[in-house]
């Protein structure tokens, strides 16, 4: 089993920045994809960004392109989500998830999930 722990959430004003961290432990050698998702009560879970652990390929939701950056450390056990120019609509619970691949995979099919970290953006 892979354990994922998110941190870095908090409350900021619109236009501010936050950096989320996702630390993976356990048997994650075959989890070639790490993704960030977010969910607000009453809304469907949204795929925010993904990164291929080996390729470094990143993908972003249109809603966050140009504002968010997903990255990983050189040991590839920690994935970050740098969030700049935050908007109130970015407010959500953010989850880190891992799976074998980033493409052709539904959010519900991701193998491992963290507990989530809350992001609140006020006007």
N, C-alpha and C positions, 0 to 999 in steps of 0.2 A: 504494500500500500504506500502511496505517496501522500505525504503531509504537506500542506501549503498553508502558510501563515501570512496574512496581509497586515500591513501597517501603514501609517502615514495619513490616514484620513483626518478630517477635522472640519472646522467652519471657517470660511473665508468670504470676503466680499467679492462681488463681481469684478473681474479683471485681475484677480489675484492668482496665485499659483500654489499647487500642492504637488508633492512627489510621493507616490505610493510605492511600496516595496512588497514583493512576494518572495518569501524564502521557502525553497523546496527542500525536503528531506525525505529519507527513505529511498526506496528503489525507484528512482526516477530516470534511470538510464535510457529507457525506451520512450520517455515522454518528450518527443521531439518538438512539441508545440506547447507554448505557454500563451494563454490569452487572458485578457482583462474583459470582464463583462460588468454590466451595471443593470440595476433593476430598481424601479420605483413602484410602490404599491399601486396596483391597478394597471400597470403597464407590463408589456412583455419584456422579458430579458433581452438586452441589447448587447451584441458583440461590439466592443469598443476598439480593441486592437489585439493583434496576435503577432508573435515572433517565433520563427523557427530557430530552435536552439543551435543547430549545426549550421544552417545556411545563413542565419541572421536576417532572413527575409521578413519584412514587416508589412502589415496590412492594417488599415484603419477604416473605421466607419466614416462615412461622409461627414457626419455631424461633428467630428473631432479633428478632421484633417487640417493640418497647419497649426493646430493648437496643442495636441497631445503627441508625445513621443514615447514609444516603448523601446526598452533596451535591456541588456543583460550584462552582468559582470563577466570578467574573464574566466571565472570558474563555472559560469553558467548555472549556478545554483540560486541566484537571485535575479529577479526580473523587476524592472522599474517601470512606472508609468508617470512620466513628467507631464503635468497638466498645467498649461499656461492659458492666460486670457479666459479664465473660467467664467461661465455663464450660469445664471440660476437654473437653467434647464439641465445643467450637468449634475445637479444634486441627485444623488442616488446612493444605494448601497453598491459598492464596487467589490467584485469577486475576482479572484485569481483562479484559473483553472488550467489543467494540463491534460494533454492527450497525445496520441501517437502522431497525429498529423494536424495541420492547420486548415487544409483545404478539403472540401467535400465532407465536412463534419458538422453536424448540428450541435448547438450549444448543449442540448440534452444528452449528447453522446460523449461529451468530455468526461474523462475517467475520474479525475480528482478535482476537488473544489476546496477552497479555503472557506473560512468562516465569514468573510466579508469585512469591509471597513467603510464606515459612513462618511460621505462627502456632502457637505451642505454649503451652498453658495447663495449668499444673500445679495439683494440689490443695494 
